[in-house]
């Protein structure tokens, strides 16, 4: 769902939102800009890594491709698949070897450590690594030879993992693809993208990738993997003016990459456990507030068991999604909050894994985005130390400190992104004071009542209402005020 608006004033919306984002980042202890030392260090890097030795296999001839957002330039992973004679499928996922250029304790690494991830706002991306690295020298860009960590996974015809391995290789991206166009083609809703048509054989092996991804997705959901529809709108600009806000669809191509990244994170987790070294896992624990989730389901006429059960919860969510798609984003948010946020912890190789409750997997870590996420760079360094048969670069105590730090900083950076999204919405609606909208109650707590309007898809607060409301109540509201700086949008109920 999209809403277009032509703003009449000449203000540079992008600059205003960038200023707000920088201010929020500084207040929350993040660094929006790189230090003088980091920039000096960057100048001394004369080009991409090109010291390929015997440790790197040459896999440049494979039909590697990337699938990401239309505007993504920090390409962290490539995929390629092959159907073997017995009907099984070999999947290779290449992860950018960022560590080949970004060394531990360097000035650039120190900046990455502080922010721990790239901060994404519609007006500007605040990258974890300088753009010359993340968008170029360490990015798996088309037509460029790059070092990569390879996760090779063999799956049966039914999608069961048979074996996996990790090694280093030299790769070359044959095609940079985008989620929406690939998904439309896979769903037979549009013609084959030119970027696929230009590479002989790429269409066939993308079909193989999609086939495998859908099998993996079904198997995960059978085990209780949860599927949500979280409200997360995105703003776009025309000539630096905010032109629309739209909700990003979770389509077939996104599912493909999601499944392969989950499989890869399992591969890296098992690799480090088998090597007998401590690692930093990404976990979502079994919900402590499960009985509250049980009550939410009961209010909707559904009975969940009194003990945490991801399969039962997934069945409930699937039925509600089908039964009431309009209210499902708000139900998703309620369940996600009750489950609790993810965190990074250090696990010993022989210990019982905490796992990821939402994904219904036991072995899980973040390892597929070292250009954008610091935990992934840490994992890459740990894996490379095993491959080189050298001492791990981090002690157990250092890993524990990093796990806590990354958990805290990730939460802070996500708060920054949410705050800027609120300012984007307030800016878009600032010229529509006095207009009426249809919406749905999206939140109720001791601080007030919130409404999510449908067009444009933004959320605001009810400042005056004729009665009490519950989440999911449909209503007609009137916009009475906005505050771009603070991201406030205020409505009154009219019907």
C-alpha positions as a printed NumPy array, in Angstrom:
array([[  0.   ,   0.   ,   0.   ],
       [  1.451,   3.381,  -1.012],
       [  0.516,   7.018,  -0.621],
       [  1.971,   9.805,  -2.757],
       [  2.052,  13.453,  -1.836],
       [  3.488,  16.582,  -3.44 ],
       [  4.896,  18.852,  -0.746],
       [  4.447,  22.53 ,  -1.568],
       [  7.274,  23.978,   0.467],
       [ 10.871,  24.045,  -0.759],
       [ 12.418,  22.544,   2.351],
       [ 14.979,  19.795,   1.829],
       [ 13.291,  16.903,   3.623],
       [ 16.286,  14.621,   3.31 ],
       [ 18.624,  17.104,   4.987],
       [ 16.15 ,  17.648,   7.821],
       [ 15.804,  13.917,   8.467],
       [ 19.573,  13.377,   8.281],
       [ 20.039,  16.125,  10.862],
       [ 17.484,  14.441,  13.125],
       [ 19.13 ,  11.039,  12.675],
       [ 22.599,  12.39 ,  13.494],
       [ 21.283,  14.088,  16.611],
       [ 19.526,  10.949,  17.863],
       [ 22.626,   8.837,  17.192],
       [ 24.89 ,  11.189,  19.129],
       [ 22.479,  11.407,  22.068],
       [ 22.343,   7.613,  22.228],
       [ 26.113,   7.181,  22.087],
       [ 26.585,   6.103,  18.465],
       [ 29.068,   7.666,  16.047],
       [ 27.449,   8.944,  12.833],
       [ 30.801,   9.866,  11.269],
       [ 34.175,   8.155,  11.031],
       [ 37.13 ,   9.428,  13.043],
       [ 40.104,  11.217,  11.521],
       [ 42.245,   8.15 ,  12.242],
       [ 39.783,   5.851,  10.474],
       [ 39.652,   8.099,   7.413],
       [ 43.446,   8.294,   7.32 ],
       [ 43.619,   4.524,   7.55 ],
       [ 41.126,   4.304,   4.702],
       [ 43.334,   6.455,   2.472],
       [ 46.182,   4.004,   2.958],
       [ 44.179,   1.097,   1.539],
       [ 45.255,   0.966,  -2.095],
       [ 42.716,  -1.532,  -3.42 ],
       [ 40.795,  -4.765,  -2.864],
       [ 42.415,  -7.858,  -1.416],
       [ 44.34 ,  -9.639,  -4.179],
       [ 46.787, -11.897,  -2.342],
       [ 45.048, -15.154,  -3.216],
       [ 47.205, -18.11 ,  -2.269],
       [ 46.733, -21.834,  -1.841],
       [ 44.226, -21.233,   0.974],
       [ 41.723, -19.889,  -1.578],
       [ 39.995, -22.152,  -4.08 ],
       [ 39.184, -20.59 ,  -7.443],
       [ 35.399, -20.595,  -7.85 ],
       [ 35.09 , -17.575, -10.111],
       [ 33.535, -19.564, -12.966],
       [ 30.433, -20.556, -10.996],
       [ 27.151, -18.736, -11.666],
       [ 27.252, -16.663,  -8.494],
       [ 24.572, -14.032,  -8.012],
       [ 23.445, -11.641,  -5.266],
       [ 19.812, -10.861,  -4.386],
       [ 19.181,  -7.796,  -2.261],
       [ 17.228,  -4.531,  -2.156],
       [ 17.148,  -2.409,  -5.309],
       [ 19.416,   0.2  ,  -3.734],
       [ 21.786,  -2.121,  -1.829],
       [ 25.481,  -1.633,  -2.534],
       [ 26.998,  -3.425,   0.464],
       [ 26.731,  -6.959,  -0.914],
       [ 27.629,  -9.503,   1.751],
       [ 26.641, -12.811,   0.19 ],
       [ 26.359, -14.677,  -3.087],
       [ 24.572, -17.937,  -3.788],
       [ 24.808, -20.712,  -6.375],
       [ 23.101, -24.115,  -6.521],
       [ 23.564, -27.326,  -8.471],
       [ 21.322, -30.374,  -8.796],
       [ 23.418, -33.533,  -8.57 ],
       [ 22.837, -36.807, -10.431],
       [ 21.052, -38.418,  -7.476],
       [ 18.573, -35.542,  -7.265],
       [ 20.192, -33.925,  -4.234],
       [ 21.136, -30.233,  -4.32 ],
       [ 24.472, -28.668,  -3.521],
       [ 24.152, -25.097,  -2.26 ],
       [ 27.122, -22.764,  -1.945],
       [ 26.841, -19.483,  -0.056],
       [ 29.751, -17.047,  -0.324],
       [ 30.223, -14.54 ,   2.513],
       [ 32.414, -11.481,   1.932],
       [ 35.817, -11.896,   3.586],
       [ 35.795,  -8.418,   5.135],
       [ 38.555,  -9.413,   7.545],
       [ 41.028,  -9.573,   4.656],
       [ 41.053,  -5.761,   4.69 ],
       [ 39.502,  -4.718,   8.022],
       [ 41.937,  -5.96 ,  10.652],
       [ 41.096,  -6.33 ,  14.302],
       [ 41.895,  -3.278,  16.489],
       [ 42.418,  -1.028,  13.47 ],
       [ 40.784,   2.419,  13.57 ],
       [ 38.13 ,   1.295,  11.093],
       [ 37.478,  -1.796,  13.205],
       [ 37.174,   0.394,  16.301],
       [ 34.386,   2.424,  14.668],
       [ 32.608,  -0.793,  13.701],
       [ 32.918,  -1.977,  17.298],
       [ 31.259,   1.187,  18.656],
       [ 28.165,   1.114,  16.41 ],
       [ 28.186,  -2.702,  15.87 ],
       [ 25.973,  -2.41 ,  12.779],
       [ 25.016,  -0.115,   9.948],
       [ 22.165,   2.214,  10.853],
       [ 19.569,   2.361,   8.102],
       [ 17.329,   5.384,   7.618],
       [ 15.52 ,   6.28 ,   4.414],
       [ 17.299,   9.618,   4.172],
       [ 20.811,   8.261,   4.707],
       [ 22.606,   5.059,   5.603],
       [ 25.202,   5.347,   8.358],
       [ 27.487,   2.438,   7.413],
       [ 29.403,   0.35 ,   9.912],
       [ 32.353,   0.469,   7.514],
       [ 33.365,   3.347,   5.209],
       [ 31.452,   3.244,   1.936],
       [ 34.654,   2.764,  -0.044],
       [ 34.934,  -0.583,   1.73 ],
       [ 31.354,  -1.749,   2.309],
       [ 30.12 ,  -0.63 ,  -1.131],
       [ 33.293,  -1.42 ,  -3.063],
       [ 36.469,  -3.073,  -1.814],
       [ 34.831,  -5.554,   0.575],
       [ 31.516,  -5.825,  -1.291],
       [ 30.859,  -8.805,  -3.577],
       [ 30.193,  -6.541,  -6.545],
       [ 29.439,  -7.815, -10.063],
       [ 32.467,  -8.553, -12.225],
       [ 34.958,  -8.172,  -9.358],
       [ 37.257, -10.857,  -7.958],
       [ 36.745, -11.041,  -4.208],
       [ 37.825, -13.275,  -1.316],
       [ 34.985, -15.1  ,   0.412],
       [ 34.192, -17.669,   3.061],
       [ 32.209, -20.49 ,   1.459],
       [ 29.563, -22.541,   3.238],
       [ 28.95 , -25.623,   1.099],
       [ 25.801, -27.532,   2.022],
       [ 24.399, -30.715,   0.473],
       [ 20.648, -31.342,   0.789],
       [ 18.593, -34.407,  -0.066],
       [ 15.671, -34.235,  -2.502],
       [ 13.428, -33.686,   0.521],
       [ 15.508, -30.773,   1.834],
       [ 17.322, -32.64 ,   4.616],
       [ 20.868, -31.452,   5.26 ],
       [ 23.266, -34.304,   4.468],
       [ 26.629, -32.649,   5.097],
       [ 28.295, -29.256,   5.094],
       [ 31.768, -27.726,   5.028],
       [ 33.489, -24.341,   5.138],
       [ 36.501, -23.098,   3.189],
       [ 37.923, -19.949,   1.588],
       [ 37.617, -19.17 ,  -2.106],
       [ 37.976, -16.541,  -4.778],
       [ 34.573, -15.626,  -6.272],
       [ 33.085, -13.319,  -8.885],
       [ 29.483, -12.093,  -8.851],
       [ 27.854, -12.719, -12.243],
       [ 24.622, -10.804, -11.579],
       [ 23.34 ,  -8.302,  -9.037],
       [ 19.623,  -9.038,  -8.651],
       [ 16.821,  -7.331,  -6.728],
       [ 14.186,  -8.953,  -4.495],
       [ 11.066,  -7.527,  -6.093],
       [ 11.901,  -8.243,  -9.743],
       [ 13.189, -11.757,  -8.994],
       [ 10.118, -12.529,  -6.898],
       [  7.723, -11.291,  -9.586],
       [  9.474, -13.564, -12.104],
       [  9.474, -16.592,  -9.789],
       [  5.753, -16.064,  -9.169],
       [  5.148, -15.742, -12.939],
       [  3.823, -12.217, -12.47 ],
       [  6.448, -10.55 , -14.653],
       [  9.014, -11.255, -17.339],
       [ 12.477, -12.57 , -16.544],
       [ 14.704,  -9.678, -15.405],
       [ 17.314,  -8.652, -17.965],
       [ 20.064,  -9.234, -15.422],
       [ 19.09 , -12.915, -15.285],
       [ 18.571, -13.268, -19.018],
       [ 22.052, -11.852, -19.651],
       [ 23.777, -14.781, -17.882],
       [ 23.348, -18.147, -19.621],
       [ 22.003, -20.803, -17.275],
       [ 21.291, -18.43 , -14.396],
       [ 17.53 , -18.808, -14.739],
       [ 17.705, -22.593, -14.343],
       [ 19.877, -22.56 , -11.248],
       [ 17.766, -19.782,  -9.656],
       [ 14.792, -22.105, -10.08 ],
       [ 16.801, -24.765,  -8.257],
       [ 17.589, -22.281,  -5.481],
       [ 13.916, -21.364,  -5.151],
       [ 12.871, -25.025,  -5.069],
       [ 15.331, -25.762,  -2.274],
       [ 14.422, -22.62 ,  -0.311],
       [ 10.712, -23.488,  -0.337],
       [ 11.476, -27.011,   0.919],
       [ 13.618, -25.595,   3.723],
       [ 10.899, -23.103,   4.613],
       [  8.239, -25.816,   4.853],
       [ 10.484, -27.975,   7.031],
       [ 11.191, -25.086,   9.425],
       [  7.523, -24.237,   9.772],
       [  6.726, -27.879,  10.425],
       [  9.138, -27.627,  13.357],
       [  7.445, -24.492,  14.69 ],
       [  9.228, -21.579,  13.007],
       [  7.163, -18.428,  13.535],
       [  6.142, -16.126,  10.717],
       [  5.23 , -12.555,  11.532],
       [  4.083,  -9.547,   9.541],
       [  5.725,  -6.681,  11.383],
       [  4.657,  -3.118,  10.57 ],
       [  7.801,  -1.439,   9.252],
       [  7.145,   1.247,   6.636],
       [  9.838,   2.755,   4.431],
       [ 10.009,   6.26 ,   2.988],
       [ 11.265,   7.155,  -0.473],
       [ 12.308,  10.505,  -1.924],
       [ 12.06 ,  12.434,  -5.153],
       [ 14.543,  15.321,  -5.472],
       [ 15.241,  15.152,  -1.72 ],
       [ 11.558,  15.497,  -0.869],
       [  9.726,  12.67 ,   0.844],
       [  7.303,  11.336,  -1.763],
       [  5.767,   8.2  ,  -0.27 ],
       [  5.749,   5.744,   2.59 ],
       [  5.131,   2.095,   1.788],
       [  5.101,  -1.195,   3.64 ],
       [  7.807,  -3.58 ,   2.43 ],
       [  6.382,  -6.905,   1.217],
       [  7.924, -10.191,   2.338],
       [  8.067, -11.914,  -1.036],
       [  9.378, -15.168,  -2.501],
       [ 12.891, -13.875,  -3.246],
       [ 13.239, -12.566,   0.314],
       [ 12.165, -15.979,   1.548],
       [ 14.856, -17.575,  -0.63 ],
       [ 17.648, -15.501,   0.87 ],
       [ 16.204, -15.802,   4.384],
       [ 16.216, -19.606,   4.205],
       [ 19.743, -19.768,   2.849],
       [ 21.04 , -17.363,   5.485],
       [ 19.428, -19.405,   8.268],
       [ 20.996, -22.561,   6.824],
       [ 24.373, -20.821,   6.559],
       [ 24.212, -19.577,  10.143],
       [ 23.581, -23.145,  11.223],
       [ 26.565, -24.304,   9.196],
       [ 28.917, -21.756,  10.792],
       [ 27.595, -22.537,  14.282],
       [ 28.236, -26.249,  13.906],
       [ 31.639, -25.63 ,  12.347],
       [ 32.879, -23.684,  15.361],
       [ 31.303, -26.155,  17.81 ],
       [ 32.979, -29.073,  16.028],
       [ 36.278, -27.192,  16.17 ],
       [ 35.933, -27.072,  19.961],
       [ 36.071, -23.302,  20.416],
       [ 33.692, -20.849,  22.071],
       [ 31.521, -18.782,  19.768],
       [ 29.019, -15.929,  19.901],
       [ 25.498, -17.153,  19.202],
       [ 22.366, -15.212,  18.38 ],
       [ 19.54 , -16.548,  20.55 ],
       [ 15.875, -15.95 ,  21.291],
       [ 15.001, -17.784,  24.469],
       [ 11.814, -19.679,  25.202],
       [  9.352, -16.922,  26.21 ],
       [  9.182, -16.223,  29.951],
       [  5.836, -14.484,  29.351],
       [  4.362, -17.502,  27.582],
       [  1.22 , -17.478,  29.747],
       [  0.556, -13.921,  28.581],
       [  0.805, -15.182,  24.978],
       [ -1.64 , -17.932,  25.956],
       [ -4.056, -15.242,  27.17 ],
       [ -3.714, -13.237,  23.94 ],
       [ -4.643, -16.364,  21.98 ],
       [ -7.522, -17.122,  24.367],
       [ -8.939, -13.631,  23.822],
       [ -9.123, -14.543,  20.124],
       [-10.795, -17.866,  20.829],
       [ -7.717, -20.073,  20.48 ],
       [ -6.268, -22.419,  23.115],
       [ -2.473, -22.723,  23.466],
       [ -0.766, -25.18 ,  25.836],
       [  0.491, -23.834,  29.168],
       [  4.084, -24.8  ,  28.295],
       [  5.98 , -22.896,  25.575],
       [  5.373, -24.643,  22.251],
       [  6.593, -22.995,  19.043],
       [  4.627, -25.379,  16.795],
       [  1.367, -24.583,  18.554],
       [  2.119, -20.856,  18.396],
       [  2.905, -21.081,  14.678],
       [ -0.425, -22.837,  14.026],
       [ -2.235, -20.07 ,  15.905],
       [ -0.406, -17.321,  13.996],
       [ -1.032, -18.981,  10.617],
       [ -4.756, -19.285,  11.325],
       [ -5.022, -15.674,  12.497],
       [ -3.088, -14.437,   9.468],
       [ -5.556, -16.2  ,   7.19 ],
       [ -8.61 , -15.227,   9.247],
       [ -7.778, -11.556,   9.914],
       [ -4.925, -10.201,   7.749],
       [ -5.776,  -6.562,   8.551],
       [ -5.131,  -7.037,  12.274],
       [ -2.261,  -9.523,  11.885],
       [  0.586,  -6.928,  11.881],
       [ -0.569,  -5.681,  15.285],
       [ -0.961,  -9.216,  16.654],
       [  2.55 ,  -9.946,  15.35 ],
       [  3.968,  -6.998,  17.25 ],
       [  2.213,  -8.034,  20.477],
       [  3.618, -11.582,  20.248],
       [  7.126, -10.378,  19.352],
       [  7.19 ,  -8.074,  22.384],
       [  5.979, -10.863,  24.675],
       [  8.593, -13.266,  23.299],
       [ 11.39 , -10.841,  24.136],
       [ 14.173,  -9.552,  21.933],
       [ 17.098, -11.548,  20.654],
       [ 20.511, -11.33 ,  22.255],
       [ 24.095, -12.397,  21.727],
       [ 25.568, -14.902,  24.151],
       [ 28.755, -16.963,  24.309],
       [ 28.259, -20.714,  24.132],
       [ 30.818, -23.396,  24.799],
       [ 31.164, -26.062,  22.098],
       [ 29.961, -28.974,  24.218],
       [ 27.152, -27.158,  26.004],
       [ 23.422, -27.322,  25.393],
       [ 22.501, -24.716,  22.784],
       [ 19.879, -22.137,  23.751],
       [ 18.737, -21.849,  20.144],
       [ 16.36 , -19.435,  18.438],
       [ 12.742, -19.958,  19.534],
       [ 11.278, -17.882,  16.716],
       [ 13.168, -19.672,  13.935],
       [ 12.803, -23.133,  15.529],
       [ 16.523, -23.832,  15.129],
       [ 19.098, -24.919,  17.7  ],
       [ 22.325, -23.91 ,  15.973],
       [ 22.211, -20.233,  15.083],
       [ 24.515, -17.224,  14.979],
       [ 25.015, -14.138,  12.853],
       [ 27.629, -14.772,  10.194],
       [ 26.271, -13.706,   6.799],
       [ 26.637,  -9.89 ,   6.823],
       [ 30.168,  -8.821,   7.895],
       [ 29.905,  -5.546,   5.94 ],
       [ 26.888,  -4.492,   8.   ],
       [ 27.061,  -6.294,  11.36 ],
       [ 30.001,  -6.557,  13.763],
       [ 29.045,  -9.971,  15.254],
       [ 29.335, -11.415,  11.739],
       [ 32.852, -10.027,  11.412],
       [ 33.75 , -11.58 ,  14.779],
       [ 32.413, -14.947,  13.589],
       [ 34.356, -14.654,  10.324],
       [ 37.588, -14.111,  12.252],
       [ 36.898, -17.109,  14.488],
       [ 36.25 , -19.349,  11.482],
       [ 39.362, -18.16 ,   9.657],
       [ 41.458, -18.945,  12.725],
       [ 40.17 , -22.536,  12.636],
       [ 40.848, -22.833,   8.908],
       [ 44.396, -21.536,   9.461],
       [ 44.92 , -23.768,  12.526],
       [ 45.883, -20.82 ,  14.706],
       [ 44.757, -19.578,  18.117],
       [ 41.313, -17.904,  18.177],
       [ 41.59 , -14.093,  17.966],
       [ 39.315, -13.576,  20.983],
       [ 39.487, -14.97 ,  24.5  ],
       [ 36.341, -16.262,  26.23 ],
       [ 36.162, -13.131,  28.4  ],
       [ 36.545, -10.904,  25.337],
       [ 33.734, -12.76 ,  23.582],
       [ 31.454, -12.334,  26.6  ],
       [ 32.147,  -8.596,  26.668],
       [ 31.512,  -8.388,  22.908],
       [ 28.251, -10.325,  23.191],
       [ 26.864,  -7.953,  25.817],
       [ 28.127,  -4.875,  23.975],
       [ 26.666,  -5.969,  20.625],
       [ 23.301,  -6.754,  22.218],
       [ 23.096,  -3.297,  23.822],
       [ 24.318,  -1.38 ,  20.768],
       [ 22.032,  -3.237,  18.397],
       [ 19.057,  -2.286,  20.55 ],
       [ 20.185,   1.349,  20.541],
       [ 20.645,   1.483,  16.759],
       [ 17.213,  -0.039,  16.169],
       [ 15.718,   2.611,  18.45 ],
       [ 17.405,   5.255,  16.301],
       [ 15.894,   3.739,  13.156],
       [ 12.419,   3.662,  14.716],
       [ 12.728,   7.266,  15.877],
       [ 13.675,   8.46 ,  12.391],
       [ 10.812,   6.477,  10.837],
       [  8.446,   8.364,  13.159],
       [  9.931,  11.68 ,  12.013],
       [  9.547,  10.598,   8.371],
       [  5.871,   9.877,   8.954],
       [  5.313,  13.17 ,  10.764],
       [  6.995,  15.025,   7.915],
       [  4.857,  13.307,   5.293],
       [  1.646,  14.155,   7.164],
       [  2.642,  17.687,   8.206],
       [  0.662,  19.265,   5.361],
       [ -2.476,  17.205,   6.064],
       [ -3.602,  18.624,   9.413],
       [ -7.389,  18.431,   9.672],
       [ -7.811,  15.513,   7.267],
       [ -9.545,  12.225,   8.107],
       [ -8.155,   8.667,   7.927],
       [ -9.277,   5.089,   8.452],
       [ -7.169,   3.099,  10.902],
       [ -6.923,   0.382,  13.496],
       [ -5.897,   0.482,  17.159],
       [ -2.339,  -0.873,  17.194],
       [ -1.388,  -0.447,  20.847],
       [ -2.855,   0.232,  24.273],
       [ -0.868,   0.802,  27.465],
       [ -0.702,   3.1  ,  30.471],
       [  0.738,   5.855,  28.255],
       [ -2.173,   5.926,  25.859],
       [ -3.759,   4.476,  22.73 ],
       [ -2.059,   4.235,  19.326],
       [ -3.667,   3.955,  15.921],
       [ -2.171,   2.67 ,  12.669],
       [ -3.777,   4.376,   9.692],
       [ -3.901,   2.493,   6.404],
       [ -3.108,   5.146,   3.828],
       [ -0.356,   6.206,   4.268],
       [  0.762,   3.293,   6.52 ],
       [  1.908,   5.239,   9.588],
       [  1.195,   5.165,  13.315],
       [  0.181,   7.932,  15.693],
       [ -1.339,   8.548,  19.123],
       [ -4.975,   9.104,  20.048],
       [ -5.031,  12.241,  22.201],
       [ -8.784,  12.413,  22.656],
       [-11.272,   9.564,  22.397],
       [-14.896,   8.962,  23.433],
       [-14.176,   5.678,  25.222],
       [-11.846,   2.756,  25.8  ],
       [-10.513,   0.709,  22.908],
       [ -8.739,  -2.599,  22.439],
       [ -6.044,  -3.531,  19.931],
       [ -7.696,  -4.348,  16.621],
       [-10.58 ,  -1.87 ,  16.896],
       [-11.293,  -0.177,  13.539],
       [-11.873,   3.564,  13.685],
       [-12.049,   6.836,  11.81 ],
       [ -9.637,   9.523,  13.025],
       [ -8.764,  13.143,  12.345],
       [ -5.155,  14.379,  12.226],
       [ -4.754,  17.369,  14.56 ],
       [ -0.982,  17.893,  14.881],
       [  2.511,  16.647,  13.987],
       [  5.966,  17.241,  15.423],
       [  8.692,  16.231,  12.973],
       [ 11.564,  16.737,  15.406],
       [ 10.089,  14.371,  18.   ],
       [  8.22 ,  12.138,  15.575],
       [  4.822,  12.838,  17.128],
       [  1.57 ,  12.351,  15.197],
       [ -1.657,  13.111,  17.06 ],
       [ -5.201,  12.051,  16.142],
       [ -8.673,  12.362,  17.62 ],
       [-11.368,   9.73 ,  17.121],
       [-14.292,  10.782,  14.921],
       [-16.014,   7.463,  14.349]])
